[in-house]
Amino acid sequence: MTAEGAPKRRRAGRPKQNVLSPRLIHETALRLIDRHGVEGAGMRAIAAELGVRPSSLYNHVAGQSELIAGVRDLVSERIPTAPFAELPWDEALEHWALGYRLAFASHPPTIALLAVQPLTPESATSFMYDTVAAALVRAGWPEERALSVIVAFECFILGAALDLAADPTMLDPGRRSDVPAFSAAYRARGDALAASGGSPADDAFAIGLRAMLHGLRAEYARLGASAA
């Protein structure tokens, strides 16, 4: 027994319940989306995962739109923007594309969800767009074209992220004789990738990225020439 009046010892170990915070709720939502899809990541499911009442979540996250915005910010914060302060605009875009694709390919169910979800007024993802837009304008892109460049790149990247998460044999035509060009191209690609050690998704992404950058450099030169 302890002496009367002596301070009580704290029990060893971690608390039984997590300390709720917006980030913990968003991280749990992202984990559930990865596991069960968007339909399995509602407020009740998150509360059950954390062992709390659903009403407790609303002290930290106002509702579904704020929840999805937080998930977007979690994914977006993994996309590198530092290259825009260090490299020419086209090289920085290449690094951004590589990181962007990997960030979303790591969470495939978020791609279709976040691709059409409007930004919220307090979205941290807006800082990423601000960094990219500022770098493009600083490099000489017309201000009115900067966002279109970003969106064009995003359309390509998000499609590439889906492809990276897909079955690499999804385009296998099988043993068909009525699509000879398609079948021959599929076999030829397989042979080439087997020799190089590459993957279908990475090969397609590399071709697309080179084409995007080549086209943007040509557009950049054209706009510079027309402005001169």
N, C-alpha and C positions, 0 to 999 in steps of 0.2 A: 504494500500500500504506500502511496505517496503521502508525505506530510501534509496536514491540513493547510490550505492556503497556498501550497506550492503550485506553480503554473502547470497546466496539463500538457502532456506531450502530444505533438501532432502525430497522427498515424503515418507510418511510412507508406510510400507508393503514391501513384498519381490519383487525382480525383476520378470518381467513377464516371462523371459526365464531362464532355468537352466544354470548354468555355466558348460560348457562341460568339461569333464575329461575322461580319459580312464575308470576309475572305474564306472562312471555314465553310460557310454555307455555299458559296460559289464553287469551291473546290469539291465539295460533296456532290453538288449538282452535276459538275463536269464528269466526275467519276460514274455517277448513275447514268448519265447520257451515254458514256462510252459502253456501259454494261448493258443497258436496257433500251437505249434510244430516248428520244425526247419525251415520249409518252410515259416513260418510267422515271422521270425526274421532276415530278411535281412537288409542291410544298409538303404534302403528306408523306411522300416517299422519302424526301430529304429528312423530315422530322423523325421518321422511323429509323432511318440509317444512323442518325445522331442520338437517338434515344431521348428525344424531347417532344413536347407537345407542338403541334403545328403553329399554334398561336404564338409560341416563343420566337419563331422565325421572323414574324412580322415586326418585332422590335428592332430588327437589323436590316431586313429587306422588305421593301414596301409591297412587292407583288411579283407576278410572273415576268413582266417586262423588265423590271429592275434585276431580277434574277438572271435572265438571259443576257442582259447588258454586262453583268459581272462575269459571266462565263466567257463572253467575247473578250473582255479585258484580260482574263487569265490566259487565253490562247494568244492574244495579240502581243502580250508583254514578252513572249518568247521569240518574237520576230526581231532580228537585229536591225537597228537604225544607226548605230555608230559609224558604219562605213560612209554615210552621207556627209559626215564632217571630215572625212579623211581621204576620200577617193573621188575621182571624176564621176559625174552623174551616172554614166552608163555602167561603169564598174560597180558603183554602189547599188544600182538597180539589180545587177546580177546577184550580188550577195543577198540583197533583200528578197529576191525571188526564191533563192535556195532555202533561206530560213523560213520564209512564209509557207512554202510548200511543205516543209518538214513539220512545222507547227500544226498545220491543219490536218496533214496526213496522220499525225499521231492521235487525232480525235475525229475520225471520219464522219460520225453522225452530226458533228457540228457544222459541217460544210454547207449542206443545204439549208440548215437553220439560220446560220449567221450571214449567209450570202444575201439574204433578202430582209434581214432585220435592220430597221433604221437605227442610227446612232441615237443614244439618249443625250440630253444636254450636258450631263456631267461625265460622259464616257471618257475613260483614260485612253481608249484607242484613238481618239482625236489627236492626241499628242504625236502618235506615230504618223498620222497623215500630215500633220503640221510640219514635222521634220522632213518628210519626203517632198512635200510641196515647196517648202522653203529652199531645199537644195536644188530642185529643178529650176525654180525661178532665178536663183542665184547663179546658176550655170548658163542662163540665157534663154530658157524656155519662156515663151509668152505666158503671162499669168493666167490668161483665159484657157490655155491648153494644158496646164499642169495637172489638173484633176482628171481630165480625159486620159492623159498618159497613165496615171495611177490606176484608173478603172480598167483600162485596156489590159494592163499588166495583171491586175487582179483576176479578170475573167480567165485569162490563160492559166494563172497559178492555181486557182481553185479547181479548175478542170484537171490539171496535172496532179493535184493532191488526191482527188478522187481516183484517178488512174493508179496512183501509187498504192492506194489501199485496196485496189481491186485484185481479183484472181488474175495472175499473169497469163493464164491460158484462156481467158474469156473470149478471145477472138479466134480460137481454134476452129477452123471450118470442118474438121473431121474428115472422114474418108469420102469425099465428094468428087465427082468428075465434072459436074456442071458449073463449077466456079474455078476454072483452071488457073487464071491469073492470081486470084486471091489465095488459093492453096499454095501455089508456087512461091508467092511473096511471103506467106507465113512460114514456110519451110526454110526459105533463104534467110529470113531474119533470125529464125531459131538457130541455124547453123552459124551465122555470123556472131550472134551473142554468146553462143556456147564457146566459140573460139576466143572471144575477147573477155569473157567472164562478166559481161554486163547483163542488165535486166531490161525487159521490154519497156517498163515505165520510165526508167532512167534514160534509155536511148531516145524515146519519144520526147521527153522533157528537154534533153540537150539540144535536139533539132529545133524544137519550138522556141527555146530560149534564144538560141543563136539567131533565128529568124526574127523574133521580136526585137532584139537589140539592133540587128542590122537595119530593120525597118525604121526604128526610132532614130537611129543615127542619120539615116537618109532624110527623115522628116525634119530633124533638128537642123541639118545643113540647108534644106530647102527654105525653112522659115528664116534662117539667118541671112540667106541670099536675098529673099524677098524684102527683108527689113533694111537691107543695106542700100 
